[in-house]
Amino acid sequence: MARRATAQDVANLVGVSRSSVSLVLNGRSDGNISAVKQRAILEAANQLNYRPNTLAQSLRSSRTFTLGLLTWMGRSGLPQLMLHMASEKATAAGFASIWMDIGRDPAQEAKAISSLLDRQVDAVLVVAPELVAYEPPEALAGTRTLLVNCHDPERRVTSVVPDEFAGAGRAAHILLDRGHTRIALLAEDDPAAQLRDRVTGVRAALAGAGQPPPLVIPAADLRSGTTAIRAVLRRPGAPTAVICTRERLALATVLAATELQLRIPDDLSLISLEDGEQLAPDLVPSVATIQRPDIAMAEQAVALLLQELTSEQDAAVRQLSFVCPPQLRASVGTPRRGT
């Protein structure tokens, strides 16, 4: 069996000290080692397939090199993309990760947190499936905690969130730029901050452009959404464009338009404010979306936590907002003359 590479092997290959290798691989090299040497050490470690001995590191640093991930089921299920990206980023830095489903139940949440603390996790990420307010329980007070896709109303911990308000406004401006003034908003019945930001974002964009507010059409699911938007599209002076707060409501709009023999985008333009279910690209025609920055948020959240773990100072509490970029597809056009 081939001998496992050591930090000294990496140091010998690059021509640096063993302590330099340790600083780079533990994320403490900025300001101490040049960028050129850092790259050389990382490339040598990769070439030799060197991985630090986590047990030895734990004994030296009193860390377990483990992150806890708290999450729960939302309307679209678990936030799998964010969880996978967070785990992948943690693994690349030599950390293991433990997922715990708290079920949005205080008793289950308490048990999950207790289990993570018993395993002496170094830090905790709370990853929400939808943008909501989340108040970290007292049990997490002594543990480095960071929120992803949720925020603490009391701003006690740092959060990484999507700018849903601006993203919704961007969708409205796309339609306004194409000449649409009769715009409907098909919105799920949900009290979460995510829906509030999406609805107010559309309203603010239209008001800022001197246009009337959107016709807000409530819907609970695919079936009720199809029924509701179908009734609206049958009326005289029906909307020429629809913004949907979820992809399944965009599907409802496509179904209703097809039944009424309306062509998208010739007769009706359509944008979804979400892309998490990955329905929009496969609809006919493909539906424009406002993309959620799930990958960027998860990666940034883990990077921030790892940075805090290597810092000797308490980090300032921040709320970082990520842009929700548009993905234009075939469902957006200009309104027909006379409509």
N, C-alpha and C positions, 0 to 999 in steps of 0.2 A: 504494500500500500504506500502511495506517495506521501511524503511528509507534508503536513499542512504548513502553508506559508505563515511567517511571523511578521510582526512590525519591523523587526530588525532586517528581514529580507527586503522589505519595501524600502527602508532607509538606505541599505547598501546599493540597491538598484538605482536610486535617484542621486545618491551621494549626499545625503543629509543625515541629521541626527535622528535617533529613535523618538526623541521628544517632539521633534517637528512633525513626524508622522502622526503621533498621538494628537497633537493640537489640531491638525487638519481633519483627521477622521472623527474628532469629537466636536467639530464645529467651533473651535476657539482660535482659529488661525488669523482672522481678520485683524489687521494692524500689527501682527507679529511676524507673518511670513508673506513674502511677495506672491502676487497672483500667479506668476509664472511657476514658482515652486509648488504652489498649491495644486495647480493643474497637473504638474509632473507627478506629484505624490498620488493623486487620485487615479491617474492613468496607470501608474505602477501597481497600485493596489488592485485595480481591475485586471491588469495583465496577469498578476500572480494569484488572482482569485482570493485575495486576502480579506478576511472578515475579522473584526475585533472580537476578542473573547468576552462575550457579554457577562458571563458569571464573574470573571476577574474584574471587569469594569464596575459591576455592581458592588463588589466587596470594597473596591477602592473609593467609590463615590457615594455609597449608600443609596444608590438608585436601583430601580428594577428594570429600567429601560422598557417600560410598558405604558401604553396610553389606554385609557378607558373611553369608550364611545357610547354615550347614552342616546337612544333614539326611540321612536314609536311609529305606529302605523298611521298614515294619513289617508286622505281620500284616494290617492293614487298608489297607496301601499307604502312600503319603506323607502326612504331616500337612498336607494341602492347606489346610484352613481357617486353621490357625495361620500358615502361610507367606504366604497371601494377605493376611491381616489385618496381619501384620508389614510386608509390602511396602507395603500401602496407607497404614499409619501413617507409614512412612519417606518415601513419596512426598509425603504432605501436608506434611512438614517440609522438603522440598526435597532429600531423599536418594534416590539410586538404590540398588537392591539387586541382589545377585548370588546366585543359588541354586547350591549345589554338593552333589551327592549323594555322600556319602563311603562308602556301602555297608557300613558297619561293618567295613571292611577297612583295616588300618593303612597299607598301601601306598597305597591309593586316598585315604585321609584325608590322608596327608602331601602327595600331589600336589595335592589340592584346597586345602589350607591354603597351600601354596607359591604356587599360582595367585592366591589372594586377596591374599596379602602382596605379590606382584609388582605387583598393581594398586593397592597402597597403600590398602586399605580402612581406614576410620576405626575400625571396630569389627566384632565378629563375634557373631552370635547362633547358638547351637546349638539346633536345634529337633528334639526327639525325637518319634517317632510314638506311643510308649508310655512311661510313667513308668519310667525306668531310672537307674542310676548311670552317670555319664560323667566320666571323668578327662581334663581338657583336656591335650593333648600339650604338650611343652616348646616347640614352635614357636609357640604362641599366648601365651607368657609375656609378651611385650612389647606385646600388642594387647589393647585393652579387649574383654572377652569376657563374655557373659551367657548362662546356660542356661535354656531353656524346656522344661518337661515332663521335665526331667532334673536331677540334682543331683550335685555333686562331693563324693565321700565325705570329701575332705580340706578341704572348705569354703574353697577358694582363690578362687573366683569366686562372684558372686551368682547365685542360681537362682530361677526362678518356677515353682511346681509346683501341681498340684491336690491337695487334701486327700482322697485316695482312702480313707483309713482312716475318716474321719468320714462321708464319703458312703456307704460301705458300711454303717456303723452306722446311718445314717439310714434306709436301706432296711429293715433288720431291725426298727427301731422302728415303721415304718409298718405292717408286718405284725403285730407284737406288739400294737399299739394296736387292730387289727381283730380280735384274739382268736386269732391263729395261734400255736401252740406247736410244731407239727411242721413244721419248715422245712428244706428241702434247699438245698444250694448247688451248682449245676452250674458247674464251674470248668474253664477250659482248662488244659492242661498246659503251663505257662510259668514259668520261673524268675525272671522279671522282678519288680522291686520293686512294680509295679502290681498284679500278682496277689496278692503277699504281703500288701500293704496292704488289698486288698479282702477277702481271706479272714479276716485277723486282725480287721478292722473288724467283720465280721458276728459272728465268734465272741465278741469282746469285748462287743458290744451284748447278745447273748443271755445271756452269763454275768452281765453287770451286772443283767439283769432276773430272774436266778434261774432261767433256762430251760436246758434241755439244749443241748449244742452242735449245730450244724447237721449234717445228713448231707451230707458233701462227696462229690460225684460227679465224678470226673475225666473230661474229654472233650477230644479233640484237635481236632475239627472238627464241622461240622454233622451229618454222618452218624453218627459215633461218639457225639455228644451225643444224637441222637435215640434211638439204640439203648440208651444207658445210662439216660436218664431214663424211657424206656418200661418198662424192666425194673423200675425202682424204683416207678413208679406202679402196677404190677400187684400189688405185694406187699400183704398185710394190714397195716393201720395205716400206709398210705402217707402221705407228706407232704401237707399241705393247702396249702402254699405253696412256691414255688421262687424263689430268687434266682439270676440268671445273671450271670456275670462279663463276658459279651459279648452283643451283640445277636443274633449268629447262633445262640448257644445258647438265647436266648429263642425264636427261630424253631424250633429243634429241639424245645423244650418244647411249643410250639403244635402242631407236627406230631404229636408223640407223644400229646398229649391228644386231638386230633381222632381219631386212629386208635383210641384206647381209649374214645371217646365220652364223654369228660369235658368238661364245659363250663367255660370260663373267663369270669368268676371264680366261678361258682356252686360248682363242684367243686374248683377249683384257682386260687389267686391267683399272680400272676407279676410279677416286677420285674427289669429289666435294669440292671446297674451301669454301663452305657455307652450313649451315643447317637450315637457318631461315624459309624456306618454309615447312620443315618437309616432303619432298617428298622422300628423300633418303632411309629411313628405309623400306618403303613400295614398292619400286621398286623390280623387280625380275631379277637378284639377288639384295639383299640389297646393297646399294652403300656406300662405305667408305666416310667419310666427315672430314673436319677440322671444329671443332665447334667454333662458336662465343661465347665469354664469356658475353653474354648480361645480364644475371642475376647478375653475380658478378660485372659487371660495374655499373649497376643501383643501386645496394645495396651500393657499395662503394661511389658512387657519393652523394647519400643522406646522408650517414654517414659523409662524409667530410663537406657537407654544414651545417649539424646540429652541428658539432664540431666547425666550424667557427662562427656560430651564438652564441654559448655559450662562445667563447673566447673573451677576451678584446683586443687582438692584431690582427693586420692584418696578414692573413695567406700568406705564400710565394706562388707564382704562380708555379705550377708544371704541368707536363704532365705524367700521370700514364699510363703505357702500360700493358695490360693484355694478358696472354698467350692464344693462340687458340689451344686447345688440339686436337689430332686426335681421331677419332672414327672409328676403323678398322672394316670392314664388309666383306661380301662375294665377293666383286667386285675386290679384289686385289689378284693377283697370280703371278707366275713366267712365263716369256715368254717361249713358246715352242721352242724346239731345231730346229734350221734351219730357224727360222723366223727372 
